[in-house]
Amino acid sequence: MAYQPSSTWRLRYLSNCFVEGIFPSMVMGGILHGVQDVALYGGRPSLRGWGTYSAFLYVYRSTMCPMEAIQGRESLLHNGFAGGILGYAGVQRGLMAIPFVDSSFFYRYPQVPPAVVGGVVYGGIAIAFGSFSGKRI
């Protein structure tokens, strides 16, 4: 029989995961805001831009926490599911654009919903970043 973590371990893991994700999300949010909005597009640094990127990264990390606590280990699939869920919801609500996909794609294939494509693209990006950090399936 496979190892099953205790319920107290799962609760402790969840609480640590939610709290420990705050500072790295803030730092990475600032880096992403600086690189993408300021350096690439010539925008001005803003607290709103930094907060948006930081909040997205924190929600992304927090979405993986319950999956890791239930399974008892980190997995590349958790990254993909978390990225796909947030990509789907963000595109569905109109908060995020879909990178790497030309808008003419949706004219050629009107039966494909943009939210599904957004979920697949963001899930793929999350899997790529997870594999860079050494996670396995």
Stockholm file with secondary structure:
# STOCKHOLM 1.0

chainA/1-137         MAYQPSSTWRLRYLSNCFVEGIFPSMVMGGILHGVQDVALYGGRPSLRGWGTYSAFLYVYRSTMCPMEAIQGRESLLHNGFAGGILGYAGVQRGLMAIPFVDSSFFYRYPQVPPAVVGGVVYGGIAIAFGSFSGKRI
#=GR chainA/1-137 SS CCCCCCHHHHHHHHHHHHHHTHHHHHHHHHHHIIIIIIIITCCCCCHHHHHHHHHHHHHHHHHHHHHHHHHTSCCHHHHHHHHHHHHHHHHHTTSCCCTTCCTHHHHHCTTSCHHHHHHHHHHHHHHHHHHHTTCCC
#=GC SS_cons         CCCCCCHHHHHHHHHHHHHHTHHHHHHHHHHHIIIIIIIITCCCCCHHHHHHHHHHHHHHHHHHHHHHHHHTSCCHHHHHHHHHHHHHHHHHTTSCCCTTCCTHHHHHCTTSCHHHHHHHHHHHHHHHHHHHTTCCC
//
